[in-house]
Amino acid sequence: NKAHSAAYGLVSYWTAYLKANYPAEYMAALLTSVKDDKDKSAIYLNECRRMKIQVLPPDVNESEATFTPVGNDVRFGLTAVRNVGANVVAEIVAARKEKGRYTDFNDFLEKVPALVCNKRVIESLVKAGAFDEMKHKRRALVAVHETAVDQYVDIKRNQAIGQDSLFAGLDDLDGGSNAFGVSVAIPDIDEWDKMTLLGHERDMLGLYVSDHPLLGLEHVLSAGTDCTIGQLMLDEDRPDGSNVTVSGLITAVQRKITKRGDAWAMITLEDLDGAIDVLLFPSAYQLASPYLTEDAIVTVRGRLSRSKDQPELHGQEVTVPDLSEGPSGPVVISLPSTRCTAPVIEQLREVLSTHPGLTEVRLRLLARNGTTVMRLDDRLRVAPSPELYADLKQLLGPGCLAG
């Protein structure tokens, strides 16, 4: 017994040492070890956010097969992308090492072998953000990827049997950079809205990476709940049948009919730590039905069920939390009226815009003849945090948040 305790203690010490001294390397290894478990991946991804480690999306020029440390950050591996197998990733990495970095979408399709030029593979890489650093919009690449793949695959097949493009040589003589004489134009169209873009990202990676719809709403998720979903999934001591209340984002809705013809539903509820399936049987479903839409933020009260491999909730009540106010009233910024100049106001706008949230911001203008309080535009609402306060104090001085 003591020998086991000593061994576990030593391993715990090693783990704590690595996490404290090599945080990016440690978290990269940890994420790699659970890459097939989306619930644990979400928990460790949130731990990276807490540790101020940025988890970078997959990138055809930077990613390896698995998670890798990049300075103080962690880079997603390409094998984490749905529909992208290890053999495809090996070819992408090999072509990059042999022929150099990919300069744009056309250059990528030219350099990689035909095995990689698969419509499903390319679409998945695009939606996961693997071409973002090339400054291509994801929506634009999805719009042309099928045409592009068809053109490059035809040329690669002809090349393989010795039928080179009639115009490839002329392109080389003209100094063209594309050896195939092909260049698919990328349309200049607007990017998807934030929720659509993040939704595609989640479909391809199993979780949100570049951003999360719930960031800045932590106070909403914690108000009136017993625990986070991640904590619930890991809490093996919580007994079967116990009552629990959790909040999160609905990411999937499956509406069903019982043998008796009654409607019920199963939803997937996700927060920053993890996800859980919630079963809403007919009586609960009738009351909850209006709230059951994807991307809705809800609070669910129910009973924990451990009858399957993964815990589930049998939902009893679904409510919608109030998102209209921030966690602790408005943020009040004090500023001498003599400093209220156009450049300062523009810099203040930039600071507030980098910390978006739900909390109202008010500006107190201090003058000799009195004080004026102004409520700023709702588009400048913020998520209060130490980082926001530090940025404000750096811009306006340490006394800007006093009184």
C-alpha positions in Angstrom: 0.0 0.0 0.0 2.8 2.4 1.0 4.8 1.4 -2.1 1.8 2.3 -4.3 1.4 5.6 -2.5 5.1 6.4 -3.0 4.9 5.6 -6.7 1.8 7.7 -7.3 3.3 10.5 -5.3 6.4 10.4 -7.4 4.4 10.5 -10.7 2.3 13.3 -9.3 5.5 15.3 -8.5 6.9 14.7 -12.0 3.6 15.8 -13.5 3.4 18.9 -11.4 7.0 19.8 -12.3 6.4 19.4 -16.0 3.2 21.5 -15.9 4.9 24.2 -13.9 8.2 24.4 -15.9 7.2 23.2 -19.4 3.5 24.2 -19.6 3.1 24.2 -23.4 5.0 20.9 -23.9 3.0 19.3 -21.1 -0.4 20.5 -22.4 0.5 19.4 -25.9 1.3 15.9 -24.7 -1.8 15.8 -22.6 -4.1 16.9 -25.5 -2.4 14.3 -27.7 -3.1 11.6 -25.2 -6.9 12.3 -25.2 -7.3 13.4 -28.8 -10.0 10.8 -29.4 -12.0 11.8 -26.3 -13.7 15.1 -27.0 -15.0 15.5 -23.5 -11.6 15.4 -21.9 -10.1 17.4 -24.8 -12.6 20.2 -24.0 -11.6 20.2 -20.4 -7.9 20.4 -21.2 -8.5 23.1 -23.8 -10.3 25.2 -21.2 -7.3 24.5 -18.8 -5.0 25.9 -21.5 -7.2 29.1 -21.6 -6.9 29.3 -17.8 -3.1 29.0 -18.1 -3.0 31.7 -20.8 -1.7 29.1 -23.3 -3.2 29.8 -26.7 -4.3 26.7 -28.6 -3.8 27.5 -32.3 -5.9 26.0 -35.0 -4.5 23.4 -37.4 -2.3 24.9 -40.2 -1.0 23.1 -43.3 2.3 25.0 -43.0 2.8 24.7 -39.2 1.0 21.6 -37.9 2.4 18.1 -37.5 0.2 15.0 -37.1 -0.4 15.6 -33.3 -0.5 18.5 -30.9 2.9 20.3 -30.8 4.3 23.1 -28.6 5.1 26.3 -30.4 6.9 28.7 -28.0 4.3 29.4 -25.3 1.4 28.1 -27.4 0.1 24.7 -28.6 -0.7 24.0 -32.2 -3.5 21.6 -33.2 -2.4 18.5 -35.1 -3.8 17.8 -38.6 -5.0 14.3 -37.6 -7.5 15.9 -35.3 -9.4 17.2 -38.3 -12.4 15.1 -39.2 -12.0 13.1 -42.5 -8.2 13.7 -42.6 -6.3 10.4 -42.0 -2.8 9.8 -40.9 -1.7 8.8 -44.4 -3.0 12.1 -45.8 -1.2 14.1 -43.1 2.0 12.3 -43.7 1.8 13.3 -47.4 1.1 17.0 -46.5 4.0 17.2 -44.1 6.4 15.3 -46.6 5.5 17.6 -49.5 6.0 20.7 -47.3 9.5 19.5 -46.2 10.5 18.5 -49.8 9.0 21.4 -51.8 8.9 24.2 -49.2 6.0 26.0 -47.5 2.7 26.4 -49.2 2.3 30.0 -50.3 -1.4 29.9 -51.1 -4.3 27.5 -51.8 -3.2 26.9 -55.4 0.3 26.2 -54.4 -0.9 23.7 -51.8 -2.9 21.8 -54.4 0.0 21.8 -56.8 2.6 20.5 -54.3 0.6 17.7 -52.6 0.1 14.3 -54.2 -3.2 13.2 -55.6 -4.0 11.3 -52.4 -4.5 14.6 -50.6 -6.6 16.2 -53.4 -9.8 14.7 -52.1 -12.8 17.0 -52.0 -13.9 15.9 -48.5 -10.3 16.2 -47.1 -9.9 19.7 -48.6 -13.3 20.9 -47.4 -12.6 19.6 -43.9 -9.2 21.3 -43.7 -10.7 24.6 -44.9 -13.6 24.5 -42.3 -11.1 23.6 -39.6 -9.1 26.8 -40.4 -6.0 25.0 -41.8 -5.6 27.7 -44.6 -6.3 30.8 -42.5 -2.7 32.0 -42.3 -2.8 32.3 -46.1 -5.4 35.0 -45.7 -8.0 33.1 -47.6 -11.6 33.3 -46.3 -13.0 29.9 -45.3 -16.3 30.5 -47.1 -14.5 31.5 -50.3 -12.3 28.4 -50.3 -15.4 26.1 -49.7 -17.0 27.8 -52.7 -14.3 26.8 -55.1 -12.7 23.7 -53.6 -14.6 21.2 -55.7 -13.6 23.0 -59.0 -10.0 23.4 -57.8 -9.7 19.7 -56.8 -11.1 18.5 -60.1 -8.7 20.6 -62.2 -5.6 19.6 -60.2 -6.5 15.9 -60.0 -7.0 15.7 -63.8 -3.5 17.3 -64.3 -1.9 15.0 -61.8 -3.4 11.9 -63.4 -2.3 13.0 -66.8 1.2 13.8 -65.5 1.3 10.3 -63.9 0.8 8.7 -67.3 3.1 11.1 -69.2 0.5 13.5 -70.7 1.8 16.9 -69.6 -0.4 20.0 -70.0 0.0 21.6 -73.4 0.4 25.0 -71.8 2.5 24.1 -68.8 5.7 24.8 -70.7 4.5 28.1 -72.0 3.6 29.1 -68.4 7.1 28.3 -67.3 8.6 30.4 -70.2 6.4 33.3 -69.1 7.8 33.1 -65.5 4.6 31.7 -64.1 5.0 30.3 -60.6 2.5 27.5 -61.1 4.2 24.6 -62.9 0.8 23.1 -63.9 -0.3 26.3 -65.7 -3.5 26.3 -63.5 -4.7 28.9 -61.0 -8.1 28.8 -59.5 -9.4 32.3 -58.7 -10.5 32.7 -55.0 -13.7 34.8 -55.0 -13.8 37.9 -52.9 -16.9 37.2 -50.8 -17.8 37.9 -47.2 -16.8 35.4 -44.6 -19.4 33.4 -42.7 -20.9 35.0 -39.6 -19.2 34.1 -36.3 -21.6 31.4 -35.3 -21.5 29.6 -38.7 -17.7 29.7 -38.8 -17.4 28.4 -35.3 -20.1 25.7 -36.0 -18.1 24.4 -39.0 -14.9 24.5 -36.9 -16.6 22.4 -34.2 -17.9 19.9 -36.7 -14.4 19.3 -38.1 -12.5 19.4 -34.8 -15.1 18.1 -32.3 -14.8 21.3 -30.2 -14.4 25.1 -30.5 -10.8 26.2 -30.9 -10.3 29.7 -32.3 -13.1 31.1 -30.1 -16.1 29.9 -28.1 -19.6 31.3 -28.1 -19.7 31.1 -24.3 -16.5 33.0 -23.6 -17.4 36.1 -21.6 -20.6 34.4 -20.3 -18.9 32.5 -17.5 -21.0 34.4 -14.9 -24.2 33.2 -16.7 -23.1 29.6 -16.7 -22.2 29.5 -13.0 -25.2 31.4 -11.7 -27.7 28.9 -10.2 -25.8 25.8 -11.3 -24.2 23.0 -9.2 -21.1 22.5 -11.3 -19.7 22.7 -14.9 -20.5 20.0 -17.3 -16.9 18.9 -17.4 -16.9 18.6 -13.6 -20.1 16.5 -13.8 -18.6 14.2 -16.4 -15.5 13.5 -14.3 -17.2 13.3 -10.9 -17.5 9.5 -10.4 -18.6 10.0 -6.8 -21.8 11.8 -7.7 -24.5 9.1 -7.3 -26.8 7.8 -10.0 -30.2 9.6 -9.8 -28.9 12.7 -8.0 -30.4 16.0 -8.9 -28.1 18.4 -10.8 -28.4 21.8 -12.5 -26.1 22.8 -15.4 -26.0 25.6 -18.0 -24.6 25.6 -21.5 -25.1 25.9 -25.3 -27.3 23.5 -27.2 -25.2 22.1 -30.0 -27.5 19.4 -31.2 -31.3 18.6 -31.1 -32.8 15.3 -32.0 -36.6 15.2 -31.8 -38.2 11.8 -31.5 -41.5 10.0 -31.1 -42.3 7.3 -28.6 -44.2 4.1 -29.5 -47.3 5.8 -28.0 -46.9 8.7 -30.4 -45.6 11.2 -27.8 -42.9 13.7 -28.7 -39.6 13.8 -26.8 -36.0 14.9 -27.6 -32.4 14.4 -26.9 -30.1 17.4 -26.9 -26.4 17.9 -26.5 -25.5 20.6 -24.0 -22.0 22.0 -24.0 -20.1 24.5 -21.8 -16.5 25.6 -21.7 -15.5 22.3 -20.0 -17.4 19.6 -21.8 -20.7 18.3 -23.2 -23.4 16.0 -22.0 -26.6 14.4 -23.6 -29.8 15.5 -22.0 -33.0 13.4 -22.5 -36.3 15.3 -22.3 -39.1 12.8 -22.1 -42.7 13.8 -23.1 -43.8 15.7 -20.0 -40.6 17.7 -19.8 -40.4 18.1 -23.6 -43.8 19.8 -23.8 -42.7 22.6 -21.5 -39.1 22.9 -23.0 -39.9 22.5 -26.7 -39.8 26.3 -27.5 -36.3 26.6 -26.1 -34.8 23.6 -28.0 -32.9 25.2 -30.8 -29.2 24.9 -31.7 -27.0 27.7 -30.3 -29.5 28.5 -27.6 -28.0 29.1 -24.1 -30.1 27.3 -21.5 -30.1 26.0 -17.9 -31.2 22.4 -17.4 -32.3 20.9 -14.1 -32.5 17.1 -14.1 -31.5 13.7 -12.7 -28.1 12.1 -13.4 -28.2 8.7 -15.2 -25.3 6.3 -15.2 -27.0 3.5 -17.0 -24.7 3.9 -20.0 -21.0 4.2 -20.6 -21.2 8.0 -20.5 -23.3 9.9 -17.9 -26.6 11.4 -19.2 -29.2 13.8 -17.7 -32.9 13.1 -17.6 -34.1 16.7 -18.0 -36.9 17.9 -15.8 -36.9 21.6 -16.5 -35.3 23.9 -19.1 -35.0 27.6 -18.6 -33.3 30.5 -20.4 -30.9 32.6 -18.3 -31.0 36.3 -18.4 -28.2 37.6 -20.6 -29.1 41.3 -20.4 -26.8 42.3 -17.6 -23.2 41.7 -16.8 -22.0 40.0 -13.6 -21.6 42.9 -11.2 -23.1 46.1 -12.7 -21.4 48.5 -15.1 -17.7 49.2 -15.5 -17.2 52.9 -14.6 -14.2 54.7 -16.1 -13.1 58.0 -14.7 -11.4 60.5 -17.0 -10.5 64.2 -16.6 -12.4 66.2 -19.2 -9.2 67.8 -20.3 -8.0 64.3 -21.5 -11.2 63.6 -23.4 -9.6 64.1 -26.8 -10.4 62.2 -30.1 -7.1 60.1 -30.0 -7.8 59.0 -26.4 -11.4 58.1 -27.1 -10.4 56.1 -30.2 -7.8 54.2 -28.1 -10.4 53.6 -25.4 -12.7 52.2 -28.0 -10.0 49.8 -29.2 -9.4 48.6 -25.7 -13.1 48.0 -25.0 -13.5 46.2 -28.3 -10.8 43.7 -27.5 -12.8 42.6 -24.4 -16.3 42.1 -25.7 -19.0 41.0 -23.3 -22.3 41.9 -21.7 -21.4 44.4 -19.1 -22.4 48.1 -19.6 -19.6 50.7 -19.6 -20.0 54.2 -18.3 -17.6 57.1 -18.6 -17.3 59.7 -15.8 -15.9 63.0 -17.1 -14.3 65.0 -14.3 -14.3 68.8 -14.5 -13.9 71.7 -12.2 -17.6 72.6 -12.4 -18.9 69.1 -11.8 -19.0 65.5 -13.0 -20.8 64.1 -16.1 -21.6 60.4 -16.4 -22.2 59.0 -19.9 -23.4 55.5 -20.8 -21.4 54.2 -23.7 -22.9 52.4 -26.8 -24.1 48.8 -26.2 -21.6 47.7 -28.9 -18.9 48.6 -26.4 -20.1 46.3 -23.6 -17.3 44.3 -22.1 -16.4 41.2 -20.1 -14.8 42.4 -16.9 -11.4 40.8 -16.2 -8.0 41.6 -14.8 -6.7 41.9 -18.3 -9.4 44.5 -19.2 -8.6 46.5 -16.0 -4.8 46.3 -16.8 -5.4 47.6 -20.3 -7.5 50.5 -19.0 -5.0 51.5 -16.4 -2.2 51.4 -18.9 -4.1 53.7 -21.2 -5.7 56.1 -18.7 -3.7 55.7 -15.5 -4.1 53.8 -12.3 -6.9 56.0 -11.0 -9.2 55.5 -13.9 -11.3 52.9 -12.1 -11.4 54.5 -8.7 -14.7 56.0 -7.4 
